Amino acid sequence: MKTITVSQQATEVNALLAEARHQDILVRAADGTEYMLSVIDEFDEEIARTRRNPKLMAMLDERARQSQTIPLDEVKRQLGLSE
């Protein structure tokens, strides 16, 4: 993902950004291509960075394929957390 800083002189772009603070905006270019203008919070950025981490995504994919699990009671027993 690329970050671009918008100058104060770009009044039309800044007006769109101000509106996007309140609601998502669909921008349609003259050729019909559409873009979404939306506020990103810290969680959205964290998700985007996670998806760009190939090692982490490979590990998560591998974990998702694992079918064997340990029952909660067994985990508690192993950790000495018996009720």
N, CA, C and O atoms as a printed pandas DataFrame, in Angstrom:
     atom_number atom_name residue_name chain_id  residue_number  x_coord  y_coord  z_coord
0              1         N          MET        A               1    0.847   -1.159    0.000
1              2        CA          MET        A               1    0.000    0.000    0.000
2              3         C          MET        A               1    0.898    1.229    0.000
3              4         O          MET        A               1    1.925    1.257    0.678
4              5         N          LYS        A               2    0.513    2.221   -0.747
5              6        CA          LYS        A               2    1.289    3.447   -0.857
6              7         C          LYS        A               2    0.550    4.560   -0.115
7              8         O          LYS        A               2   -0.676    4.649   -0.194
8              9         N          THR        A               3    1.284    5.402    0.601
9             10        CA          THR        A               3    0.695    6.538    1.311
10            11         C          THR        A               3    1.043    7.815    0.567
11            12         O          THR        A               3    2.200    8.043    0.214
12            13         N          ILE        A               4    0.036    8.648    0.332
13            14        CA          ILE        A               4    0.222    9.922   -0.364
14            15         C          ILE        A               4   -0.286   11.036    0.545
15            16         O          ILE        A               4   -1.395   10.948    1.073
16            17         N          THR        A               5    0.510   12.075    0.730
17            18        CA          THR        A               5    0.095   13.226    1.527
18            19         C          THR        A               5   -0.565   14.243    0.611
19            20         O          THR        A               5   -0.007   14.610   -0.423
20            21         N          VAL        A               6   -1.748   14.696    0.991
21            22        CA          VAL        A               6   -2.502   15.667    0.198
22            23         C          VAL        A               6   -2.216   17.059    0.753
23            24         O          VAL        A               6   -2.362   17.300    1.951
24            25         N          SER        A               7   -1.809   17.970   -0.128
25            26        CA          SER        A               7   -1.496   19.334    0.315
26            27         C          SER        A               7   -2.782   20.104    0.613
27            28         O          SER        A               7   -3.861   19.738    0.146
28            29         N          GLN        A               8   -2.651   21.171    1.393
29            30        CA          GLN        A               8   -3.811   22.001    1.723
30            31         C          GLN        A               8   -4.381   22.688    0.486
31            32         O          GLN        A               8   -5.558   23.047    0.461
32            33         N          GLN        A               9   -3.558   22.869   -0.531
33            34        CA          GLN        A               9   -4.014   23.542   -1.748
34            35         C          GLN        A               9   -4.957   22.666   -2.580
35            36         O          GLN        A               9   -5.662   23.181   -3.448
36            37         N          ALA        A              10   -4.980   21.375   -2.334
37            38        CA          ALA        A              10   -5.852   20.460   -3.090
38            39         C          ALA        A              10   -7.248   20.499   -2.466
39            40         O          ALA        A              10   -7.679   19.544   -1.819
40            41         N          THR        A              11   -7.945   21.614   -2.672
41            42        CA          THR        A              11   -9.209   21.853   -1.972
42            43         C          THR        A              11  -10.292   20.833   -2.305
43            44         O          THR        A              11  -11.031   20.416   -1.413
44            45         N          GLU        A              12  -10.402   20.424   -3.557
45            46        CA          GLU        A              12  -11.435   19.447   -3.919
46            47         C          GLU        A              12  -11.168   18.094   -3.267
47            48         O          GLU        A              12  -12.089   17.440   -2.777
48            49         N          VAL        A              13   -9.915   17.684   -3.266
49            50        CA          VAL        A              13   -9.556   16.407   -2.637
50            51         C          VAL        A              13   -9.801   16.495   -1.135
51            52         O          VAL        A              13  -10.337   15.559   -0.542
52            53         N          ASN        A              14   -9.417   17.599   -0.516
53            54        CA          ASN        A              14   -9.632   17.764    0.919
54            55         C          ASN        A              14  -11.116   17.792    1.272
55            56         O          ASN        A              14  -11.506   17.309    2.335
56            57         N          ALA        A              15  -11.937   18.343    0.403
57            58        CA          ALA        A              15  -13.384   18.330    0.637
58            59         C          ALA        A              15  -13.907   16.890    0.616
59            60         O          ALA        A              15  -14.752   16.525    1.433
60            61         N          LEU        A              16  -13.409   16.078   -0.313
61            62        CA          LEU        A              16  -13.800   14.663   -0.357
62            63         C          LEU        A              16  -13.335   13.930    0.899
63            64         O          LEU        A              16  -14.073   13.114    1.452
64            65         N          LEU        A              17  -12.121   14.216    1.349
65            66        CA          LEU        A              17  -11.601   13.576    2.558
66            67         C          LEU        A              17  -12.430   13.964    3.780
67            68         O          LEU        A              17  -12.696   13.130    4.646
68            69         N          ALA        A              18  -12.832   15.222    3.846
69            70        CA          ALA        A              18  -13.667   15.671    4.965
70            71         C          ALA        A              18  -15.003   14.934    4.956
71            72         O          ALA        A              18  -15.492   14.523    6.008
72            73         N          GLU        A              19  -15.583   14.770    3.798
73            74        CA          GLU        A              19  -16.851   14.036    3.679
74            75         C          GLU        A              19  -16.661   12.568    4.037
75            76         O          GLU        A              19  -17.537   11.958    4.651
76            77         N          ALA        A              20  -15.525   12.000    3.657
77            78        CA          ALA        A              20  -15.255   10.582    3.934
78            79         C          ALA        A              20  -15.090   10.314    5.430
79            80         O          ALA        A              20  -15.185    9.166    5.864
80            81         N          ARG        A              21  -14.847   11.354    6.218
81            82        CA          ARG        A              21  -14.785   11.164    7.675
82            83         C          ARG        A              21  -16.142   10.744    8.229
83            84         O          ARG        A              21  -16.221   10.112    9.283
84            85         N          HIS        A              22  -17.208   11.097    7.516
85            86        CA          HIS        A              22  -18.570   10.834    7.986
86            87         C          HIS        A              22  -19.224    9.645    7.300
87            88         O          HIS        A              22  -20.062    8.967    7.895
88            89         N          GLN        A              23  -18.847    9.388    6.057
89            90        CA          GLN        A              23  -19.413    8.256    5.324
90            91         C          GLN        A              23  -18.481    7.865    4.180
91            92         O          GLN        A              23  -17.751    8.701    3.649
92            93         N          ASP        A              24  -18.513    6.587    3.807
93            94        CA          ASP        A              24  -17.699    6.114    2.681
94            95         C          ASP        A              24  -18.175    6.788    1.401
95            96         O          ASP        A              24  -19.362    7.067    1.234
96            97         N          ILE        A              25  -17.236    7.043    0.506
97            98        CA          ILE        A              25  -17.554    7.701   -0.762
98            99         C          ILE        A              25  -17.079    6.825   -1.911
99           100         O          ILE        A              25  -15.950    6.334   -1.901
100          101         N          LEU        A              26  -17.937    6.632   -2.894
101          102        CA          LEU        A              26  -17.576    5.926   -4.116
102          103         C          LEU        A              26  -17.225    6.991   -5.152
103          104         O          LEU        A              26  -18.066    7.815   -5.510
104          105         N          VAL        A              27  -15.990    6.971   -5.629
105          106        CA          VAL        A              27  -15.521    7.943   -6.619
106          107         C          VAL        A              27  -15.445    7.233   -7.962
107          108         O          VAL        A              27  -14.805    6.189   -8.084
108          109         N          ARG        A              28  -16.100    7.801   -8.971
109          110        CA          ARG        A              28  -16.109    7.202  -10.302
110          111         C          ARG        A              28  -15.315    8.096  -11.254
111          112         O          ARG        A              28  -15.659    9.261  -11.450
112          113         N          ALA        A              29  -14.254    7.546  -11.841
113          114        CA          ALA        A              29  -13.422    8.284  -12.795
114          115         C          ALA        A              29  -14.160    8.416  -14.129
115          116         O          ALA        A              29  -15.162    7.742  -14.369
116          117         N          ALA        A              30  -13.652    9.283  -14.976
117          118        CA          ALA        A              30  -14.271    9.513  -16.283
118          119         C          ALA        A              30  -14.349    8.238  -17.110
119          120         O          ALA        A              30  -15.264    8.083  -17.920
120          121         N          ASP        A              31  -13.394    7.312  -16.918
121          122        CA          ASP        A              31  -13.406    6.061  -17.691
122          123         C          ASP        A              31  -14.299    4.986  -17.058
123          124         O          ASP        A              31  -14.379    3.867  -17.563
124          125         N          GLY        A              32  -14.967    5.331  -15.953
125          126        CA          GLY        A              32  -15.871    4.383  -15.308
126          127         C          GLY        A              32  -15.251    3.582  -14.168
127          128         O          GLY        A              32  -15.962    2.880  -13.449
128          129         N          THR        A              33  -13.946    3.680  -13.998
129          130        CA          THR        A              33  -13.286    2.982  -12.898
130          131         C          THR        A              33  -13.772    3.571  -11.578
131          132         O          THR        A              33  -13.859    4.790  -11.427
132          133         N          GLU        A              34  -14.089    2.694  -10.624
133          134        CA          GLU        A              34  -14.603    3.155   -9.338
134          135         C          GLU        A              34  -13.598    2.887   -8.219
135          136         O          GLU        A              34  -12.885    1.883   -8.223
136          137         N          TYR        A              35  -13.564    3.809   -7.268
137          138        CA          TYR        A              35  -12.660    3.729   -6.126
138          139         C          TYR        A              35  -13.461    4.014   -4.861
139          140         O          TYR        A              35  -14.413    4.794   -4.878
140          141         N          MET        A              36  -13.064    3.376   -3.770
141          142        CA          MET        A              36  -13.726    3.621   -2.492
142          143         C          MET        A              36  -12.838    4.520   -1.642
143          144         O          MET        A              36  -11.653    4.243   -1.457
144          145         N          LEU        A              37  -13.415    5.589   -1.132
145          146        CA          LEU        A              37  -12.717    6.499   -0.231
146          147         C          LEU        A              37  -13.326    6.291    1.148
147          148         O          LEU        A              37  -14.505    6.571    1.368
148          149         N          SER        A              38  -12.516    5.800    2.066
149          150        CA          SER        A              38  -13.024    5.403    3.377
150          151         C          SER        A              38  -11.972    5.662    4.448
151          152         O          SER        A              38  -10.774    5.548    4.187
152          153         N          VAL        A              39  -12.418    6.010    5.649
153          154        CA          VAL        A              39  -11.501    6.224    6.767
154          155         C          VAL        A              39  -10.941    4.878    7.214
155          156         O          VAL        A              39  -11.668    3.889    7.304
156          157         N          ILE        A              40   -9.649    4.855    7.490
157          158        CA          ILE        A              40   -9.002    3.643    7.995
158          159         C          ILE        A              40   -8.664    3.880    9.458
159          160         O          ILE        A              40   -8.017    4.870    9.802
160          161         N          ASP        A              41   -9.104    2.968   10.314
161          162        CA          ASP        A              41   -8.695    3.080   11.713
162          163         C          ASP        A              41   -7.482    2.186   11.948
163          164         O          ASP        A              41   -7.023    1.507   11.030
164          165         N          GLU        A              42   -6.970    2.183   13.156
165          166        CA          GLU        A              42   -5.759    1.418   13.451
166          167         C          GLU        A              42   -5.962   -0.079   13.227
167          168         O          GLU        A              42   -5.045   -0.770   12.782
168          169         N          PHE        A              43   -7.151   -0.579   13.531
169          170        CA          PHE        A              43   -7.412   -2.002   13.348
170          171         C          PHE        A              43   -7.394   -2.369   11.865
171          172         O          PHE        A              43   -6.858   -3.411   11.488
172          173         N          ASP        A              44   -7.982   -1.512   11.021
173          174        CA          ASP        A              44   -7.959   -1.759    9.577
174          175         C          ASP        A              44   -6.525   -1.825    9.062
175          176         O          ASP        A              44   -6.188   -2.681    8.243
176          177         N          GLU        A              45   -5.689   -0.920    9.547
177          178        CA          GLU        A              45   -4.286   -0.901    9.123
178          179         C          GLU        A              45   -3.566   -2.155    9.607
179          180         O          GLU        A              45   -2.749   -2.727    8.885
180          181         N          GLU        A              46   -3.871   -2.578   10.830
181          182        CA          GLU        A              46   -3.250   -3.796   11.362
182          183         C          GLU        A              46   -3.633   -5.010   10.515
183          184         O          GLU        A              46   -2.790   -5.864   10.243
184          185         N          ILE        A              47   -4.880   -5.088   10.104
185          186        CA          ILE        A              47   -5.333   -6.194    9.255
186          187         C          ILE        A              47   -4.603   -6.161    7.916
187          188         O          ILE        A              47   -4.146   -7.196    7.430
188          189         N          ALA        A              48   -4.492   -4.983    7.325
189          190        CA          ALA        A              48   -3.808   -4.859    6.032
190          191         C          ALA        A              48   -2.348   -5.292    6.145
191          192         O          ALA        A              48   -1.835   -5.985    5.266
192          193         N          ARG        A              49   -1.680   -4.886    7.223
193          194        CA          ARG        A              49   -0.275   -5.274    7.405
194          195         C          ARG        A              49   -0.149   -6.774    7.643
195          196         O          ARG        A              49    0.784   -7.409    7.150
196          197         N          THR        A              50   -1.074   -7.332    8.387
197          198        CA          THR        A              50   -1.058   -8.776    8.636
198          199         C          THR        A              50   -1.184   -9.539    7.329
199          200         O          THR        A              50   -0.471  -10.518    7.108
200          201         N          ARG        A              51   -2.081   -9.100    6.467
201          202        CA          ARG        A              51   -2.289   -9.783    5.184
202          203         C          ARG        A              51   -1.074   -9.679    4.273
203          204         O          ARG        A              51   -0.892  -10.520    3.392
204          205         N          ARG        A              52   -0.238   -8.661    4.471
205          206        CA          ARG        A              52    0.965   -8.497    3.646
206          207         C          ARG        A              52    2.165   -9.245    4.214
207          208         O          ARG        A              52    3.248   -9.201    3.630
208          209         N          ASN        A              53    1.991   -9.930    5.341
209          210        CA          ASN        A              53    3.088  -10.668    5.971
210          211         C          ASN        A              53    3.007  -12.128    5.532
211          212         O          ASN        A              53    2.240  -12.895    6.113
212          213         N          PRO        A              54    3.790  -12.537    4.508
213          214        CA          PRO        A              54    3.657  -13.894    3.962
214          215         C          PRO        A              54    3.971  -14.991    4.972
215          216         O          PRO        A              54    3.329  -16.042    4.951
216          217         N          LYS        A              55    4.943  -14.772    5.858
217          218        CA          LYS        A              55    5.272  -15.805    6.847
218          219         C          LYS        A              55    4.119  -16.011    7.825
219          220         O          LYS        A              55    3.765  -17.146    8.145
220          221         N          LEU        A              56    3.542  -14.925    8.292
221          222        CA          LEU        A              56    2.423  -15.034    9.222
222          223         C          LEU        A              56    1.220  -15.683    8.546
223          224         O          LEU        A              56    0.567  -16.544    9.136
224          225         N          MET        A              57    0.923  -15.279    7.318
225          226        CA          MET        A              57   -0.226  -15.851    6.611
226          227         C          MET        A              57   -0.015  -17.340    6.356
227          228         O          MET        A              57   -0.966  -18.116    6.450
228          229         N          ALA        A              58    1.213  -17.755    6.034
229          230        CA          ALA        A              58    1.503  -19.179    5.828
230          231         C          ALA        A              58    1.299  -19.953    7.123
231          232         O          ALA        A              58    0.740  -21.049    7.113
232          233         N          MET        A              59    1.754  -19.381    8.242
233          234        CA          MET        A              59    1.573  -20.039    9.532
234          235         C          MET        A              59    0.087  -20.160    9.875
235          236         O          MET        A              59   -0.356  -21.202   10.357
236          237         N          LEU        A              60   -0.679  -19.099    9.630
237          238        CA          LEU        A              60   -2.115  -19.143    9.905
238          239         C          LEU        A              60   -2.823  -20.158    9.014
239          240         O          LEU        A              60   -3.723  -20.864    9.469
240          241         N          ASP        A              61   -2.420  -20.234    7.747
241          242        CA          ASP        A              61   -2.994  -21.236    6.838
242          243         C          ASP        A              61   -2.709  -22.646    7.336
243          244         O          ASP        A              61   -3.590  -23.506    7.326
244          245         N          GLU        A              62   -1.475  -22.879    7.770
245          246        CA          GLU        A              62   -1.097  -24.195    8.287
246          247         C          GLU        A              62   -1.911  -24.532    9.528
247          248         O          GLU        A              62   -2.414  -25.648    9.662
248          249         N          ARG        A              63   -2.039  -23.586   10.421
249          250        CA          ARG        A              63   -2.816  -23.814   11.647
250          251         C          ARG        A              63   -4.277  -24.094   11.316
251          252         O          ARG        A              63   -4.912  -24.915   11.977
252          253         N          ALA        A              64   -4.810  -23.430   10.313
253          254        CA          ALA        A              64   -6.216  -23.635    9.938
254          255         C          ALA        A              64   -6.444  -25.038    9.387
255          256         O          ALA        A              64   -7.548  -25.572    9.494
256          257         N          ARG        A              65   -5.405  -25.643    8.794
257          258        CA          ARG        A              65   -5.533  -26.993    8.229
258          259         C          ARG        A              65   -5.431  -28.082    9.294
259          260         O          ARG        A              65   -5.807  -29.227    9.044
260          261         N          GLN        A              66   -4.933  -27.740   10.462
261          262        CA          GLN        A              66   -4.790  -28.736   11.521
262          263         C          GLN        A              66   -6.168  -29.133   12.041
263          264         O          GLN        A              66   -7.006  -28.285   12.349
264          265         N          SER        A              67   -6.378  -30.443   12.130
265          266        CA          SER        A              67   -7.684  -30.921   12.583
266          267         C          SER        A              67   -7.654  -31.391   14.033
267          268         O          SER        A              67   -8.696  -31.454   14.685
268          269         N          GLN        A              68   -6.477  -31.719   14.537
269          270        CA          GLN        A              68   -6.380  -32.219   15.900
270          271         C          GLN        A              68   -6.350  -31.050   16.882
271          272         O          GLN        A              68   -5.574  -30.109   16.720
272          273         N          THR        A              69   -7.205  -31.121   17.902
273          274        CA          THR        A              69   -7.250  -30.082   18.922
274          275         C          THR        A              69   -7.127  -30.713   20.306
275          276         O          THR        A              69   -7.246  -31.928   20.462
276          277         N          ILE        A              70   -6.890  -29.883   21.289
277          278        CA          ILE        A              70   -6.807  -30.346   22.675
278          279         C          ILE        A              70   -8.037  -29.809   23.404
279          280         O          ILE        A              70   -8.291  -28.605   23.386
280          281         N          PRO        A              71   -8.799  -30.690   24.042
281          282        CA          PRO        A              71   -9.986  -30.236   24.775
282          283         C          PRO        A              71   -9.609  -29.252   25.890
283          284         O          PRO        A              71   -8.531  -29.355   26.476
284          285         N          LEU        A              72  -10.490  -28.316   26.173
285          286        CA          LEU        A              72  -10.237  -27.303   27.185
286          287         C          LEU        A              72   -9.935  -27.922   28.548
287          288         O          LEU        A              72   -9.049  -27.448   29.259
288          289         N          ASP        A              73  -10.655  -28.967   28.914
289          290        CA          ASP        A              73  -10.407  -29.632   30.199
290          291         C          ASP        A              73   -8.972  -30.148   30.290
291          292         O          ASP        A              73   -8.352  -30.078   31.351
292          293         N          GLU        A              74   -8.444  -30.667   29.176
293          294        CA          GLU        A              74   -7.072  -31.174   29.156
294          295         C          GLU        A              74   -6.071  -30.028   29.305
295          296         O          GLU        A              74   -5.077  -30.163   30.019
296          297         N          VAL        A              75   -6.325  -28.918   28.645
297          298        CA          VAL        A              75   -5.446  -27.752   28.761
298          299         C          VAL        A              75   -5.420  -27.271   30.207
299          300         O          VAL        A              75   -4.353  -26.995   30.756
300          301         N          LYS        A              76   -6.598  -27.171   30.824
301          302        CA          LYS        A              76   -6.668  -26.749   32.227
302          303         C          LYS        A              76   -5.894  -27.709   33.121
303          304         O          LYS        A              76   -5.180  -27.277   34.026
304          305         N          ARG        A              77   -6.033  -29.013   32.872
305          306        CA          ARG        A              77   -5.335  -30.008   33.674
306          307         C          ARG        A              77   -3.824  -29.839   33.531
307          308         O          ARG        A              77   -3.091  -29.869   34.520
308          309         N          GLN        A              78   -3.362  -29.661   32.277
309          310        CA          GLN        A              78   -1.926  -29.516   32.032
310          311         C          GLN        A              78   -1.359  -28.253   32.683
311          312         O          GLN        A              78   -0.201  -28.229   33.099
312          313         N          LEU        A              79   -2.167  -27.223   32.765
313          314        CA          LEU        A              79   -1.718  -25.958   33.347
314          315         C          LEU        A              79   -1.994  -25.866   34.850
315          316         O          LEU        A              79   -1.686  -24.861   35.490
316          317         N          GLY        A              80   -2.574  -26.921   35.396
317          318        CA          GLY        A              80   -2.885  -26.917   36.825
318          319         C          GLY        A              80   -4.006  -25.974   37.187
319          320         O          GLY        A              80   -4.018  -25.406   38.279
320          321         N          LEU        A              81   -4.947  -25.803   36.282
321          322        CA          LEU        A              81   -6.070  -24.886   36.497
322          323         C          LEU        A              81   -7.369  -25.639   36.742
323          324         O          LEU        A              81   -8.439  -25.173   36.350
324          325         N          SER        A              82   -7.288  -26.779   37.378
325          326        CA          SER        A              82   -8.481  -27.580   37.636
326          327         C          SER        A              82   -9.474  -26.776   38.454
327          328         O          SER        A              82   -9.108  -25.993   39.330
328          329         N          GLU        A              83  -10.743  -26.996   38.140
329          330        CA          GLU        A              83  -11.809  -26.237   38.809
330          331         C          GLU        A              83  -12.060  -26.698   40.188
331          332         O          GLU        A              83  -12.927  -26.155   40.872
